[in-house]
């Protein structure tokens, strides 16, 4: 199974997102009325009205960098930030400029995330970031093919699962089975980007780990779809960690601002650059 063996229960890459069921066909479907879904729908409509650039081919390395777009906007100790004189900033993978910068970045990863090596990086992503497998569990219950018996859960776990399922239900008509996948991709690749920058990962390891996420990203039609899934995933991640209104609205405002920066015409996601892996026939 290789290095990742790892982020379970994602949909098969490249197969597209199945049509969602109508609300009348769903079971135990009780979405929270938070106003968050309406705001996400408005953002999706904004992108649709503005028009998302048609996908245009790019190199694999450029795509890895683009998948980590939000991470590139963050201030990470030891890693250079975006500057006006670096037009390819969002399509290149950074490296720390000196041993001192590398040490600063490693210290940051250990202090904030407990990441000290390749294995702890993978474990952090799997345990602390990935949300999409939980969303797929929710869809299983809504669509009447539950992945497990709720009676197996104790009361506390069952109550939390139902609350998380009902919170997520508001996004089902928007993202369908794509769910929170873009959140997993963007945040995990962002950590791979940082790990590579400071030498925790070498280039071979980065490429092997990123391959999984490159394949998963193929379920999205364009960066606008990716951005909407990303924001829904971020809101769920905040909710899962105890955020309530109005904190959730604050998170929505921040991440909406970030994706709008990335979606600006000709910049990062607004460039339309997209990488499609060669299929078996093309590789012959």
Secondary structure, DSSP 8 states (H G I E B T S, - for coil): --S----TT---TTS-------GGG-SS------SHHHHHHHHHHHHHHH-----EE--HHHHHHHHTHHHHHS--TTS----TT-TTGGGS----SSHHHHHHHHHHHHHHH---SHHHHHHHIIIII--HHHHHHHHHHHTT--SS-GGGS-HHHHHHHHHHHHHHHHHHHHHGGGTTHHHHHHHHHHHHHHHHHTTSS-HHHHHHHHHHHHHHGGG-SSHHHHHHHHHHHHHHHHHHTT--TTHHHHHHHHHHHHHHHHTSTTSGGGGTEE-----HHHH-
